[in-house]
């Protein structure tokens, strides 16, 4: 079983997602954040569950999809790092250096 660790950058992404959705609906903002956190729970048992991020083409950098969001993670020796939560409409290649 791998431990899932959220990076500061990924948590910042989730806060920004929450704040953006909350402009229209606090209920849906909270629901979206809960779903994002729930989506990564299976990674503890199945770290290879997500697909390889095509833009990185690296076996260790993968993603799971939750609605319109790509939850990008890196498989490390001792844990799984959630590195970004990225809206699928945005260009991830600008963020490549940070993952």
C-alpha positions in Angstrom: 0.0 0.0 0.0 1.4 3.4 -1.1 0.8 6.6 0.8 -0.8 9.4 -1.1 0.8 12.8 -0.5 -0.6 16.1 -1.8 2.0 18.7 -2.9 1.4 22.3 -2.0 0.9 23.1 -5.7 -1.8 20.5 -6.1 -3.6 21.7 -3.0 -3.4 25.3 -4.3 -5.0 24.0 -7.6 -7.9 22.4 -5.6 -8.4 25.7 -3.6 -8.5 27.7 -6.9 -11.0 25.2 -8.4 -13.2 25.5 -5.2 -13.1 29.3 -5.3 -13.9 29.5 -9.0 -16.9 27.1 -8.7 -18.1 28.8 -5.4 -18.7 32.0 -7.3 -21.8 30.3 -8.7 -22.5 27.6 -6.1 -20.8 26.8 -2.8 -22.6 23.4 -2.8 -21.1 22.3 -6.1 -17.7 23.7 -5.2 -17.6 21.5 -2.0 -19.0 18.5 -3.9 -16.3 18.9 -6.6 -13.5 19.1 -4.1 -14.8 16.0 -2.2 -14.9 14.1 -5.5 -11.3 15.1 -6.3 -10.0 13.8 -3.0 -12.1 10.6 -3.3 -10.8 9.9 -6.8 -7.2 9.4 -5.5 -8.0 7.0 -2.7 -7.7 3.9 -4.9 -4.2 4.9 -5.8 -3.1 3.7 -2.4 -3.7 0.1 -3.5 -3.4 0.5 -7.2 -0.8 3.1 -8.1 -0.8 2.1 -11.8 -4.5 2.7 -12.0 -4.1 6.0 -14.0 -2.9 6.3 -17.5 0.5 7.7 -18.4 0.2 11.4 -19.1 0.7 11.7 -22.9 2.4 15.0 -22.7 5.1 13.6 -20.4 5.4 10.0 -21.7 6.9 8.9 -18.4 5.8 5.6 -16.7 6.0 7.4 -13.3 3.8 10.4 -14.2 0.2 9.3 -14.5 -3.3 10.8 -14.2 -6.8 9.9 -13.2 -9.8 11.8 -14.6 -12.5 13.3 -12.4 -15.1 15.1 -14.5 -13.2 17.9 -16.4 -10.2 17.6 -14.2 -6.9 15.7 -14.7 -5.4 14.7 -11.4 -1.7 14.3 -12.2 0.5 12.2 -9.9 4.0 10.8 -9.7 4.8 7.4 -8.4 7.8 7.6 -6.0 9.5 4.8 -4.1 7.8 5.5 -0.8 4.6 7.3 -1.8 2.5 8.8 -4.5 2.6 12.5 -5.0 -0.4 14.3 -6.3 1.4 17.1 -8.3 -1.3 19.0 -10.1 -5.1 19.1 -10.5 -5.6 20.5 -14.0 -8.8 21.4 -15.9 -8.8 19.5 -19.2 -9.6 22.6 -21.2 -6.3 24.2 -20.2 -3.0 23.5 -21.9 -0.9 21.2 -19.6 2.3 21.6 -21.6 2.8 25.0 -20.0 2.8 23.2 -16.6 5.1 20.3 -17.8 8.2 21.6 -16.0 6.4 21.6 -12.6 5.3 17.9 -12.7 
